[in-house]
């Protein structure tokens, strides 16, 4: 069970971008893991070690809570829940987290583009441990709180960081998102390489497009997380399962030249599910898991605490996720907003092409579908 809790912590580092924990002079992640293992109840020793309940001592819990987040935000940008347009009527057994991917091309999360080009609402049910992901298209044309004119939803992050990105989502969909995590593309590629790459089933068009992008951009000084001696093998120009390194996998998730943004959002969620399965398959040592967790830390900013991450991981482990993994079933439930036939392409006064809801009724249809997907029912917000 200890290994599984660590695996889930790693998964949450991947899905959440990594809880950026500051270095501590007295304790490290390794110390935390040893403490948890040593404090397991005596009666659990007679059970199968893989199935025993994990026990977190009060001192360990205090240690986790005492770890400070290595936030890139300054003190003026601390999240204020009163300014998030939260829907108070939603059940509290689901934690909604906004995952934001930015086009950062170095190991510095603060550098590069600040548009939220990937935005996924990850919903973790603390009762049954289920994980649901909802992609929101970056070109969706919406009202951004505090601004007169509509704009693409990915602009909210560049204008106001995690707080405005969450507030925009809450305002638009009557949600209660209080946590966000941002990761840049360089960081995601490095994490995937730490896992040894990933096997993905590609179409012939996807394989060709990934090769073309890498040949064009990396040779012109584009970002690469590999050393000078690394020789990347081109993907075979055919359909089928192929092994991708970190940069190739990130390019897979960013592709839209072969189809459109709708299919790109599908690829992003599929990549996260594959990463989840790889971490949960049980083939990693505890030392490897610790190393992978630490590899996540430099590339993200977040307002979720380490203890909250542990609690979420334990909630997921209490579900049937391992059975689903063993049966080859899907580990994540997924959807995309806007729904089919509820949107249209629209050209703004400035000449930009965006995606807009067809009308207010269609927007309401998306709100109710999102609530139904996450909660099983629609919970209207109070009048705004």
C-alpha positions as CSV (number, residue, x, y, z in Angstrom):
1,X,0.0,0.0,0.0
2,X,2.9,2.4,0.7
3,X,4.1,2.0,-2.8
4,X,0.7,2.7,-4.2
5,X,0.3,5.9,-2.1
6,X,3.7,7.0,-3.4
7,X,2.6,6.1,-7.0
8,X,-0.5,8.2,-6.6
9,X,1.5,11.1,-5.3
10,X,3.6,10.8,-8.4
11,X,0.5,10.7,-10.6
12,X,-0.8,13.8,-8.9
13,X,2.6,15.4,-9.5
14,X,2.1,14.6,-13.2
15,X,-1.5,15.5,-13.5
16,X,-1.2,18.5,-11.2
17,X,2.1,19.6,-12.6
18,X,3.9,18.8,-9.3
19,X,3.5,20.4,-5.9
20,X,6.5,22.7,-5.8
21,X,7.8,22.0,-2.2
22,X,10.5,24.2,-0.8
23,X,13.7,22.5,0.4
24,X,13.7,21.8,4.2
25,X,16.9,21.6,6.2
26,X,15.7,18.9,8.5
27,X,13.4,16.8,6.3
28,X,13.2,15.6,2.7
29,X,10.7,13.7,0.7
30,X,12.7,10.5,1.4
31,X,12.5,11.2,5.2
32,X,8.7,11.6,4.9
33,X,8.4,8.3,3.1
34,X,10.5,6.5,5.7
35,X,8.4,8.0,8.5
36,X,5.2,6.9,7.0
37,X,6.6,3.3,6.5
38,X,7.9,3.1,10.1
39,X,4.6,4.3,11.6
40,X,2.4,1.7,10.0
41,X,0.2,0.0,12.6
42,X,1.4,-3.4,14.0
43,X,-1.9,-5.1,13.1
44,X,-1.3,-4.2,9.4
45,X,1.8,-6.3,9.3
46,X,-0.2,-9.6,9.2
47,X,-2.0,-8.4,6.1
48,X,-0.7,-8.4,2.6
49,X,1.8,-5.5,2.5
50,X,0.3,-4.3,-0.8
51,X,-3.3,-4.2,0.6
52,X,-2.7,-2.9,4.2
53,X,-4.1,0.5,5.0
54,X,-1.6,3.3,5.2
55,X,-1.2,5.1,8.5
56,X,0.0,8.7,8.7
57,X,1.3,9.6,12.1
58,X,0.3,13.0,13.5
59,X,3.9,14.1,13.5
60,X,4.2,13.2,9.8
61,X,1.0,15.0,9.0
62,X,2.4,18.0,10.8
63,X,5.6,17.7,8.8
64,X,3.7,17.6,5.5
65,X,1.6,20.6,6.5
66,X,4.7,22.5,7.5
67,X,6.4,22.2,4.1
68,X,6.1,25.5,2.3
69,X,5.2,25.8,-1.4
70,X,7.9,27.2,-3.6
71,X,5.5,29.5,-5.4
72,X,6.5,31.7,-8.3
73,X,3.7,34.1,-7.4
74,X,4.5,37.2,-5.4
75,X,2.6,38.1,-2.2
76,X,0.2,40.4,-4.2
77,X,-1.1,37.4,-6.1
78,X,-2.0,35.1,-3.2
79,X,-5.3,33.4,-4.0
80,X,-8.4,35.0,-2.3
81,X,-11.3,32.5,-2.3
82,X,-13.7,35.5,-1.9
83,X,-12.7,36.7,-5.4
84,X,-13.2,33.4,-7.2
85,X,-16.9,33.6,-7.9
86,X,-17.4,30.2,-6.2
87,X,-20.7,28.3,-6.5
88,X,-21.6,27.6,-2.9
89,X,-24.3,25.1,-3.8
90,X,-22.0,22.4,-5.2
91,X,-21.3,19.2,-3.1
92,X,-18.0,19.3,-1.2
93,X,-17.0,15.8,-1.9
94,X,-15.4,16.7,-5.2
95,X,-12.1,18.7,-5.5
96,X,-11.9,20.6,-8.7
97,X,-8.4,21.6,-9.9
98,X,-7.6,23.7,-12.9
99,X,-4.6,22.3,-14.8
100,X,-2.9,25.0,-17.0
101,X,-0.2,24.3,-19.6
102,X,1.9,27.3,-20.7
103,X,4.3,27.5,-23.6
104,X,7.4,27.7,-21.4
105,X,10.6,26.4,-23.2
106,X,13.1,26.5,-20.3
107,X,13.2,25.0,-16.8
108,X,12.0,28.4,-15.5
109,X,8.2,28.3,-15.0
110,X,8.2,32.1,-14.9
111,X,9.6,32.5,-18.5
112,X,7.9,32.2,-21.8
113,X,4.4,32.7,-22.9
114,X,1.8,33.1,-20.2
115,X,-1.3,32.2,-22.2
116,X,-3.1,29.1,-20.7
117,X,-2.9,27.1,-24.0
118,X,-3.9,23.9,-22.2
119,X,-6.7,24.1,-19.7
120,X,-8.2,21.0,-18.1
121,X,-10.6,20.8,-15.1
122,X,-9.6,17.8,-13.1
123,X,-12.3,16.6,-10.7
124,X,-11.3,14.2,-7.9
125,X,-14.1,12.6,-6.0
126,X,-13.0,12.1,-2.4
127,X,-15.9,9.6,-1.8
128,X,-15.3,7.1,-4.6
129,X,-11.8,8.1,-5.7
130,X,-12.9,8.7,-9.4
131,X,-10.9,11.1,-11.6
132,X,-12.7,13.1,-14.3
133,X,-11.1,15.5,-16.7
134,X,-12.8,18.1,-18.8
135,X,-10.8,20.0,-21.5
136,X,-11.9,23.5,-22.2
137,X,-10.8,24.7,-25.7
138,X,-8.3,27.6,-25.5
139,X,-10.0,29.6,-28.2
140,X,-13.4,29.6,-26.5
141,X,-14.7,33.2,-26.6
142,X,-15.9,34.2,-23.2
143,X,-16.3,37.1,-20.7
144,X,-13.3,37.5,-18.5
145,X,-14.3,39.0,-15.1
146,X,-13.0,42.6,-14.8
147,X,-12.7,43.2,-18.5
148,X,-15.3,44.9,-20.7
149,X,-14.7,42.9,-23.9
150,X,-14.8,39.2,-24.5
151,X,-11.6,37.3,-25.3
152,X,-10.2,33.8,-25.7
153,X,-10.4,31.9,-22.4
154,X,-6.6,31.3,-22.5
155,X,-6.0,35.0,-22.1
156,X,-7.3,35.0,-18.5
157,X,-4.2,33.3,-17.2
158,X,-1.9,35.8,-18.9
159,X,-3.9,38.7,-17.5
160,X,-4.3,37.5,-13.9
161,X,-2.5,34.2,-13.3
162,X,-4.2,31.3,-11.6
163,X,-6.7,33.4,-9.7
164,X,-8.2,35.0,-12.8
165,X,-8.1,31.7,-14.7
166,X,-10.0,30.0,-11.9
167,X,-12.5,32.9,-11.5
168,X,-13.2,32.9,-15.3
169,X,-13.9,29.1,-15.2
170,X,-16.1,29.5,-12.1
171,X,-18.0,32.4,-13.5
172,X,-18.6,30.7,-16.9
173,X,-19.6,27.3,-15.7
174,X,-20.9,27.9,-12.2
175,X,-18.1,25.9,-10.7
176,X,-16.1,26.0,-7.4
177,X,-12.5,25.7,-8.5
178,X,-10.1,26.8,-5.7
179,X,-6.9,25.1,-6.8
180,X,-4.8,25.5,-9.9
181,X,-1.5,24.1,-11.1
182,X,0.6,25.4,-14.0
183,X,3.3,23.5,-15.8
184,X,5.4,24.5,-18.8
185,X,6.0,22.2,-21.8
186,X,9.7,21.9,-21.0
187,X,8.9,20.6,-17.6
188,X,6.3,18.1,-18.9
189,X,8.9,16.7,-21.4
190,X,11.5,16.3,-18.6
191,X,9.0,14.4,-16.5
192,X,8.1,12.1,-19.3
193,X,11.8,11.4,-19.9
194,X,12.2,10.6,-16.2
195,X,9.6,7.9,-16.7
196,X,11.6,6.5,-19.6
197,X,9.3,7.8,-22.3
198,X,5.8,6.6,-23.2
199,X,4.3,4.2,-25.7
200,X,1.5,5.8,-27.7
201,X,-0.6,4.6,-30.6
202,X,-0.2,7.0,-33.5
203,X,-1.8,7.5,-36.8
204,X,0.5,7.9,-39.8
205,X,-0.3,11.6,-40.0
206,X,0.5,12.1,-36.4
207,X,3.9,10.4,-36.7
208,X,4.8,12.5,-39.8
209,X,3.7,15.7,-38.1
210,X,5.8,15.1,-35.0
211,X,8.9,14.4,-37.0
212,X,8.3,17.5,-39.2
213,X,7.8,19.7,-36.2
214,X,11.0,18.5,-34.4
215,X,13.1,18.7,-37.6
216,X,11.9,22.2,-38.3
217,X,12.1,23.7,-34.8
218,X,14.8,21.9,-32.8
219,X,17.4,22.4,-35.6
220,X,16.7,26.2,-35.4
221,X,17.5,26.4,-31.7
222,X,14.1,25.3,-30.4
223,X,13.9,24.0,-26.9
224,X,15.1,20.5,-26.1
225,X,15.6,18.9,-22.7
226,X,18.1,16.4,-23.9
227,X,21.9,16.6,-23.8
228,X,24.1,17.2,-26.8
229,X,25.1,13.5,-27.1
230,X,21.4,12.4,-27.3
231,X,20.4,11.0,-30.7
232,X,16.6,11.2,-31.1
233,X,15.3,8.5,-33.3
234,X,12.6,9.7,-35.8
235,X,9.3,8.1,-35.5
236,X,8.3,5.5,-38.1
237,X,6.0,7.1,-40.7
238,X,3.3,4.5,-40.2
239,X,0.3,3.9,-38.0
240,X,0.8,1.9,-34.8
241,X,2.2,2.0,-31.3
242,X,5.6,3.8,-31.0
243,X,7.9,4.8,-28.2
244,X,8.1,8.5,-27.7
245,X,10.6,10.5,-25.6
246,X,9.5,13.6,-23.7
247,X,9.7,16.2,-26.5
248,X,8.0,13.8,-29.0
249,X,5.2,13.2,-26.5
250,X,4.7,16.9,-25.8
251,X,4.5,17.5,-29.6
252,X,1.9,14.7,-29.8
253,X,-0.2,16.6,-27.2
254,X,0.2,19.9,-29.0
255,X,-0.6,18.7,-32.6
256,X,-3.4,20.3,-34.4
257,X,-2.1,20.6,-37.9
258,X,-3.4,17.1,-38.7
259,X,-6.9,18.0,-37.6
260,X,-8.0,20.7,-35.1
261,X,-8.1,21.9,-31.5
262,X,-10.9,19.5,-30.6
263,X,-8.7,16.5,-31.5
264,X,-5.7,18.1,-29.8
265,X,-7.7,18.2,-26.5
266,X,-8.4,14.5,-26.9
267,X,-4.7,13.8,-27.3
268,X,-3.8,15.8,-24.2
269,X,-6.2,13.9,-22.0
270,X,-5.1,10.6,-23.6
271,X,-1.4,11.3,-22.8
272,X,-2.3,12.0,-19.2
273,X,-4.2,8.8,-18.9
274,X,-1.2,6.8,-20.4
275,X,1.1,8.5,-17.8
276,X,-1.3,7.6,-15.0
277,X,-1.3,3.9,-16.2
278,X,2.5,3.8,-16.4
279,X,3.0,5.1,-12.9
280,X,0.4,2.8,-11.4
281,X,1.5,-0.4,-13.1
282,X,3.7,-1.3,-10.1
283,X,7.0,-1.6,-11.9
284,X,8.9,1.1,-10.1
285,X,10.9,1.0,-6.9
286,X,10.2,3.4,-4.1
287,X,13.6,5.1,-4.7
288,X,12.6,5.6,-8.4
289,X,9.2,7.1,-7.3
290,X,10.9,9.5,-4.9
291,X,13.3,10.6,-7.7
292,X,10.4,11.1,-10.1
293,X,8.5,13.2,-7.5
294,X,11.5,15.4,-7.0
295,X,11.9,15.7,-10.8
296,X,8.5,17.3,-11.0
297,X,9.3,20.1,-8.5
298,X,11.1,22.8,-10.6
299,X,8.6,23.0,-13.4
300,X,5.3,24.1,-11.8
301,X,3.5,26.6,-9.6
302,X,0.5,25.7,-7.6
303,X,-1.6,26.6,-4.5
304,X,-2.3,23.0,-3.5
305,X,-0.5,21.9,-0.3
306,X,1.5,18.7,0.0
307,X,-0.9,17.3,2.6
308,X,-3.9,17.9,0.3
309,X,-2.0,16.0,-2.3
310,X,-1.5,13.0,0.0
311,X,-5.2,13.1,1.0
312,X,-6.3,13.1,-2.6
313,X,-4.0,10.2,-3.4
314,X,-5.4,8.2,-0.6
315,X,-8.9,8.9,-1.8
316,X,-8.1,7.7,-5.3
317,X,-6.5,4.5,-3.9
318,X,-9.7,3.7,-1.9
319,X,-11.5,3.4,-5.2
320,X,-11.5,0.6,-7.8
321,X,-8.8,2.3,-9.9
322,X,-6.3,-0.6,-9.5
323,X,-9.0,-3.1,-10.6
324,X,-9.7,-1.0,-13.6
325,X,-6.0,-0.8,-14.4
326,X,-5.6,-4.6,-14.2
327,X,-8.7,-5.1,-16.4
328,X,-7.3,-2.7,-19.0
329,X,-10.3,-0.4,-18.5
330,X,-10.1,3.4,-18.8
331,X,-8.7,5.0,-15.7
332,X,-10.1,8.4,-16.3
333,X,-13.5,9.7,-17.4
334,X,-13.1,12.4,-20.0
335,X,-15.1,15.0,-21.8
336,X,-14.6,18.3,-23.8
337,X,-16.2,21.7,-23.6
338,X,-17.8,23.0,-25.8
339,X,-20.0,20.0,-26.6
340,X,-20.6,19.0,-30.2
341,X,-23.2,21.1,-32.0
342,X,-23.3,23.8,-29.3
343,X,-20.5,26.0,-30.8
344,X,-19.7,27.9,-33.9
345,X,-16.6,29.6,-35.4
346,X,-16.8,33.3,-35.0
347,X,-14.7,36.2,-36.3
348,X,-14.2,39.0,-33.9
349,X,-14.1,42.7,-34.8
350,X,-10.3,42.5,-34.7
351,X,-10.4,39.7,-37.3
352,X,-9.5,36.8,-34.9
353,X,-11.1,33.5,-35.4
354,X,-12.5,32.0,-32.2
355,X,-14.9,29.4,-31.0
356,X,-18.2,30.7,-29.4
357,X,-21.3,29.1,-28.0
358,X,-24.1,29.3,-30.5
359,X,-26.3,31.2,-28.0
360,X,-27.0,31.4,-24.3
361,X,-29.2,28.3,-24.3
362,X,-26.3,26.3,-25.8
363,X,-23.9,27.8,-23.2
364,X,-26.4,26.7,-20.5
365,X,-26.4,23.2,-22.0
366,X,-22.7,23.0,-21.5
367,X,-22.9,24.2,-17.9
368,X,-25.5,21.5,-17.0
369,X,-23.5,18.8,-18.9
370,X,-20.4,19.7,-17.0
371,X,-22.2,19.5,-13.6
372,X,-23.9,16.2,-14.7
373,X,-20.5,14.8,-15.7
374,X,-18.7,15.8,-12.4
375,X,-21.6,15.6,-9.9
376,X,-24.4,13.6,-11.5
377,X,-26.8,16.6,-11.3
378,X,-27.0,20.3,-12.0
379,X,-26.5,22.7,-9.1
380,X,-27.4,26.2,-10.1
381,X,-25.3,29.0,-8.6
382,X,-26.8,31.9,-6.7
383,X,-27.7,34.9,-8.7
384,X,-24.5,36.8,-9.7
